[in-house]
Amino acid sequence: QVQLVESGGGLVQAGGSLRLSCAASGRDFSFYSAGWFRQAPGKEREFVACINWNGGDSAYADSVKGRFTISRDNAKNTVWLQMNSLKVEDTAVYYCGAKFGLTSWAPVGAYEYGSWGQGTQVTVSS
């Protein structure tokens, strides 16, 4: 399995921006799709964004469309989540996931991901 480490979380005011990073190691990350999910206190983990192995397909939750952008650089074994126009309701622990396979589509279900990072806290204040 690939190992994942998230970074870039923090405290930001509403309307601000953060860029999360997910660094992969242990396997060739170019064989994996990647996704970002988040979990707020007392809530289920929810899908945020995902990207397939070569960046040819991506998908976003309706709640973040137009504000968040997922990208990747397989040469750097890294996936990023650029978060703009942050809202208080974006506050959560953000997790990076990886799914093995060279699919043309980006997987949106958490159950499809076999590897997870430890998460990074994002707190948006009003």
ZABAMI-290564 format. One record per residue (C-alpha): x, y, z. Coordinates in steps of 0.1 Angstrom, whole numbers. Example, Ala and Ser with C-alpha at 12.3 -4.5 7.8 and 13.67 -1.06 7.14 Angstrom:
123;-45;78
137;-11;71
***
This chain:
0;0;0
10;36;-6
16;57;25
1;92;26
9;123;47
-13;154;46
-1;189;54
-12;225;50
-41;227;73
-46;255;98
-68;283;110
-81;308;85
-108;334;84
-138;330;63
-131;340;27
-95;330;30
-75;303;12
-55;272;21
-36;247;1
-35;212;13
-8;188;2
-8;150;2
26;134;-2
27;97;-12
55;72;-6
61;35;-8
46;28;-42
45;45;-76
18;70;-70
11;73;-107
-8;40;-105
-33;55;-80
-63;78;-81
-65;102;-52
-92;118;-33
-99;143;-5
-125;137;21
-134;155;53
-150;148;86
-165;174;109
-172;166;146
-202;144;150
-206;139;112
-198;112;87
-167;114;65
-178;131;33
-164;133;-2
-147;166;-12
-128;160;-45
-110;134;-64
-87;130;-94
-78;99;-114
-43;86;-119
-32;109;-148
-53;139;-139
-76;133;-168
-107;132;-147
-117;150;-115
-149;154;-95
-161;177;-68
-188;178;-41
-215;203;-49
-206;222;-17
-171;230;-29
-175;233;-67
-160;266;-80
-141;271;-47
-118;241;-45
-94;227;-71
-77;193;-69
-44;187;-88
-15;163;-88
21;160;-100
31;123;-103
67;132;-106
65;147;-71
42;120;-58
19;148;-45
-18;157;-47
-30;192;-37
-63;207;-28
-65;244;-33
-93;258;-12
-105;293;-19
-134;314;-5
-134;292;26
-166;291;47
-171;282;84
-188;250;73
-156;239;56
-142;233;91
-132;196;94
-103;172;94
-93;166;58
-81;132;47
-63;122;16
-70;87;1
-55;67;-26
-71;40;-48
-49;17;-69
-58;14;-106
-55;31;-140
-91;41;-144
-103;68;-167
-127;81;-140
-121;95;-106
-136;75;-77
-160;94;-54
-168;67;-28
-147;65;3
-151;27;3
-131;26;-29
-99;39;-13
-75;15;3
-50;39;17
-55;69;40
-34;96;56
-37;107;92
-56;139;83
-50;176;87
-72;200;106
-88;229;88
-106;255;109
-124;284;93
-134;313;117
-162;338;111
***
